[in-house]
Amino acid sequence: MTKESGKESQQAGNREITPQSEDFSRWYLDAIRKADLMDYAPVRGCIVFKPDGYELWELIQRQLDDRFKATGHRNAYFPLFIPESFFEKEKEHVEGFNPELPWVTEAGGEKLEERLAIRPTSETMIGHMYAKWIQSYRDLPVLINQWANVVRWEKRTMPFLRTSEFLWQEGHTAHEDEADARRETMLMLEIYKEFVENVLAIPVIAGQKTESEKFAGAVDTYSIEAMMRDGRAVQAGTSHYLGTNFATAFDIKYLDRENTQQFAHTTSWGVSTRLIGALIMVHGDDKGLVLPPKVAPMQAVLIPIGPPAKREPVLAKAAEVLADLKAAGVRVRMDDRSDLSPGWKFNEYEMRGIPVRIELGPRDLENGQAVLASRVSGEKRIVALDNLVAEVEKMLADVHKELYDRALQFMNDNLRSVDSLEELKANDDKLRGFVLAGWCGSRECESKVKEETGATSRNIPFEPGETKSTCLVCGDAAKHTVAFARAY
């Protein structure tokens, strides 16, 4: 590297990120670009996942996939193209997705006899196939998951959170009866909740979607909702009980134990790469990213320091430390570049959100120690080299707990209760955070909240903490206590 290019790299590594308090959306875009997670594609609303960004998804995928398989689910793959006639079989479903559907009308130089949709979700295609595969109660349950890409032609996009093409998993299951299908629906919601809280360190509110917010074609939709650091919500996962709606539309029938024809009860459930956007928005700070250790592509960075004359023994010991950490399963890299200062490197890896930094210099070597620094708390610990692996693992666990506790405290601090729409508007024009309020169950009252505040009903929490007695809009008796928020 030339002096000029080295200087440019140092300037690039230290360029500023917009503070969250000044412009949260700009902070988000600055943070993900500076951390080199993605780049914009030449197609509107699409992004390129760069290696660090895609590795985040791989780690999410791997750990979710293990959970799915542990509960009896298996992976399969279904076509990207879906005939238009499939959507016509389930009217509510097609109405829900029609504005976002891209269509293929020509192929091989010829106009197609039937338009093909690029999948927005696969209920229709999978329903068609399940009708062929399911004949008897002995064929049930069918527990299949698909890792795939989908396309929804969004008008307003934001990298990871909302893009025209995105990556996800979609589970699709078929069952003998409603009870078994509903057990599946709630099991998957609980798996999502456990994963998001215990792996991504993001607290969530679990509950049922209102009728107007549920998935198109579902009987009931359940979600987990997370709060970003600007107070907005992100739907972090959904699980749907579809009843026999899709089974009726696609003729998914089976002979039951009394030799009578029955329609199967089906479910679908999914999470997507918006989880990457959520973890960035929940944990990041003005320095840049803060990555949860369990999905951080690099959990620790090892930085040898010291003058060139004393560098050789430090590098030799650093190589040993690196090997020991890798053998223990820690995702660690060493930055031994000599043309960049330790301070520049510290700033660079803080910006990229690496959970733990390990510093090793000549004096540390003489004393048989190293210095560990936490990305979250900034705490520095002097630890013995003989016990370094265990200390790194302990700090990674501490970082996870600190991230979760901090996010939970933030959510609790920004979760409030109101009794009327006027109180909601008077207390906070920006509507920061989640608001618990009573709701009578009418679409009119729900719509009025959105029209006057921009907030939508996120879900009807299973554990709201308190039960509201009157509707915040009309004042009638409340059927539900609902969490409202502005959302991405």
C-alpha positions, 0 to 999 in steps of 0.5 A: 500500500502506498503512503497516499492509499494508506492515508486515504484508508485512514481518512475513510476509516475515521469519517463521521457517522450521522448521530442518531439524534440528528437523523436516525435514518441517515445514521442507519444508512451511514452505519451499514455502508461504512461497515461494508454490509451492502451496496445498492444494486442497479435495480430499484429497491434491490441491494447486494449483500456484501460478505459481512452482511451475507454472513450475518444472514448465514449465521441467522439462517444456520441457527434458525434451521437447527431449531426448525429441524429439532422440531421435525421440520425439513427443508424443500424448494419450490419454483420462483414462478407462480401461475396467475390462476393459482392466485385467483383461487384464493381471492383474499390472498391475491387482493392482499398482494396484487399491488406488489406483484411483478409479472412475467409476460414473455419468455423465449421470445414469445408471449406467455399464455398465462402470466407468471408472478415472481413469488411474493410468498409460496402458499399458492404453489405449495398448496397446489403441490400438497394437494398431490402429496396428501391423500390420507391422514397417514400423510399428515402432518407435513412439516416443510420449510423453504429458504428462498428469495421473494419479490414484493415491488415496494414503493419505499425501500430501506436496505435490509428492512424493506427491499423489492427482493429479499431473503427469508424462510417460509414454513408451510405445514398441513395437519389433520385438524385445527388443534394440531395446526394451532399448536404448530402456529404457536410453536413457531411463534415461540421459536421465533421469540426465543431466537430473537431474544436469546440469539439477537438479544432483542426483546419483543412483544408477542401477540395476535394481529388485528383483523385488518393487519393479519396476513391475506388469507389467514384465519389468525396471524401472530407476530413478535414486534421489536422496538428500534432505537428511534422508537419505531416498530419492526415486525420481527416474525409472523406465524399464521393459522390458515384454517382450511382456506388454502386447503379448500382453494387448492383441494388439499383433502385426505381420508381421515381415520373414519374413511371420510374426506376432510380438508387439511388445516394449514399454517405458514410462518416466516422471518426475513433479512429484515432481522439484520436491519432490526438488530442494527437499529436496536443495538447500534450507537453513534459510533456505528454497528454493535453486533450481537456476539452469537451472529457477529461474523467476527466475534473478536479482533486481535490487534498486536501493538508495539514498535517494529523492533519488538513486533516479532515476538508479539506476532508469534504469540498473537498467532498462538492466541489466534489458533487457540481462540479458533480451536475453541470456536470463537470467530476471530481475526487478527489485524497485524497490518503495520501501516495503520495505527492501533488507534485507527484500528480501534475506531474501525472495529468499533464502527463495525460493531465487533463485540470484543477487541483483544490488544497484545503488546510487548509489555503485555507479553512480558507480563503474560497478559492481554487486554480485552475491550468490550464494544458495548460497555467500553470496559477494559479487562487485563487477563492472563494469557493462560486464561484468555480463551475463557475470558473472551468467552465470558466477555462475549456472554457479558456483551450479549446480556448487556445488549439484551438488558439495554434494549429491554430497558429502552423498550420499557422506558418507551412503552406507555399507556393512554386512555384516549386518542387525544391523550395519545396525540397530546403527550407525544407528537412524534409517537416515540415507542409503543403505546398500550390502549384499549380498542373496541374491535372496530376497523373505523376506530383502528383506522382513525388512530392511523389517520391521525397519528401515523401509528398502526396496531402492532398486535394484541399482546399476550401479556400487555401488563395491564388491561384497558377497559375503554376504546381510545377512540370511541370510548366504548367498552374495549375488547382488546388491549392493543400495542400501537406504534409507528413502524418500518 
